[in-house]
Amino acid sequence: MGALDGITVLDLAILVQGPQAAAMLHDLGASVTKIELPGVGDFGRYLRTDPSQPASGFYEGCNRGKRSVVLDLRTPGGKRALLRLVERADVLLHNFVPGTMEAWGLSYETLAEVNPRLVYAGGSTFGSLGPDAHREGADTLGQAAGGLMSTTGCDGEPPTAVGVVIADHIGSQNMVSGILAALLHRERVSGRGQRVDVSLLGGQIWAQCSELTHYLLHGEIPGRANRGHPLIKGLLRTVPTSDGWIQLVGVPRHLWPAFARAIDRPDLVDDPRFDAVLLAPEDLAWLCRLVDEVFPTRTTDEWCERLAAAGQRFAPVRDYAAVAADPGVLENGYLVEVDHPERGRTLVVGSPIRLSETPTVPGVVAPELGQHTEEVLLEAGFTWDELEQLRADGAW
């Protein structure tokens, strides 16, 4: 039994922001039904680097364990079917452009009349209010508009997007947090649901709370990462090795002597320039040049052994193959081996949350488009004759 056992979720969302939020709710124990447009479905189904690939990582990763129902919510039949499902639902979520659900006659107010306990969550790109509210968007627009893109890379290089859909992911986690808070308030205080609104823009701003607060306090834009962090004046740096890269995350005073010996510079053990948490700009620049010269003399594995023996804080810069081979990743359940009916034993992304009494359980199979339409609608109380009428009224 999961922590959200008995919670029913209707996932109307597409691509990543909404579907990943629903996937997290599923892994926490909720029952999730995905509502998709007949004949089209979630656009994430088609995001493949090669059309010949059997599955999309975007769709599979965000939709395992759900059931799929096809409904055209723009039609009388589709709307009638959704309202019946809403009667029994705890959560409905979507990431349509603000105003879309209202245009279909499916606003929060309308659905709350059907089920006052419903938690209704909407995700957008730029927020539900303001001059950009009704603009379409996507992950990299959140990165750009929220300021993140201006911080990545090095001085003199073009602004660079993060290499993953990080704005979508952060937006999904904010959506989960809002939904859980609304469910808790419903159970402990009001007995009613409420509307939850999150956005890619808002998520990016929240993710940069420290850096933006620095700007708000001092009027100083931190600048580019430059293989480190613009506000941390210590040895927080990505440095090259002879066969890759390694990340250093600062050397506090008590670790400095061991670090100096690990890089074969015992002459620096008592150097007063480095007896501080934050270094003078000229001393930090000198130290960065030194590690850029020293670390390419050994392999990443050799440096990992040396730094671990010296009690340092570090990590190798790994690709996905190396991540998947890490025994710690498997032991913590961040990747989980499952039995897939078509692929056999395979790894899937697990939950980053560990609960001692109600452990998370990742989904295994992402549903085919409309695979569970009749099953779910019959469970909702429709008869076979009513299903035929829904079909005649354009539901699918």
C-alpha positions, 0 to 999 in steps of 0.5 A: 500500500502506497502513501496515496493509496485510494487517491484517484488522479485524472491526468489530462496533461501532455509531454512532461510537466503534467505527466511527470507530476502524475507519474510521481503521484502514481509511484506514491500509490495513487491510481492514475488514468490518462485522458488523451485525444482520440487518434493523437494522444500525448505528443510525448509518444512521438518524441523520438530521435529516430522514427524506427525506435519502438518507444519514446523516452519522454512518453515511457518515462512519464506514463508508466503504470497509468491507464489510458482513456481516449476522450475528445473533451471538445465534444458533448460525449467527451465532456459528459464522460469526463464529468462522470469520471470527475465525480469519483476523482480526487485530483485532475491535472493538466498543462494546457494553455490557460483558458483552454479548459474554460473554453471547453466548458471545463473550468475549475468552477464547473468541475468543483460543482460536480465534485467539491472535493476535487483538487484541480491543478493547472500547469503553464509556461508563463503563469496563469496571470499577466500579459504572457499567460495565454502564450504557448510554450515549452521547457526551454522558454521557461529556462530562457524567460526565468533567467537560467539560460543566462547563467549556464556556460562560460563568459563569451559563449552564447546562452546555453540551455540545460541539456535536459527538460529541467524547467518541465521537471521542476514545474512537475515537482511544484505541481506535486507539492501543490497537489499534496498540500491541497489534499492535506488541507482538504482532509484536515481543514476544509473538506473541499478541494481547491485550484493549484496553479504552477508554471515553468517560469515560476519554477525556474525563479524558485529554483534560482532563489539564492541567486535571484535574492543576491540580485534583489539584495545587492543589484548585482547580476551574478553572471555565468557559471564558468565551470563553477558558481558565480557567487561561491568564491571557493574551489567549486570547479569542473576540472579536466582529467586525462580521460574525462572531468571531475567536479570539485565542490570546495575545500574547507579549511579542515580539508585543505592540508589533505587536498594539498597532499593529494595533488602532490603539493605539500608546499601548499599545506600551510599556505595562508592564502587558502586558510579560508572558506572564501578566497580572494579573487586573485588567489582563487584564479591562481588555484583554478589554474593550478588544478587545471594543470594538475588534474589532467596528469591522472585519470578520473578513476585515479583522482577519485581514489586519491580524493576519497582517501583524502576525505574530499568532496567530489564526484566524477562527471558521468554520462548516463551509461556510467550512472546506470552502472553505479551500484549505489544508484540501484541500491537506493532505488533511483533506477529499478530493475523490473519485469516488462512484458515485452522487454523482459528484465529491464531498468526503469527510473525509480522514485527519488523519494524513500518512505519507510512505511509506504515505499514507492513503487514505479510503474512498469508499462506505459499504456497504449493509446486508449487501451483502457477506455471501456474498462475505466468508463464501465467502472465509472458506472456507464452501461454498454448502451451509454458507451455507444451513445458517448461514441455517437456524441463524439467522445472518441 
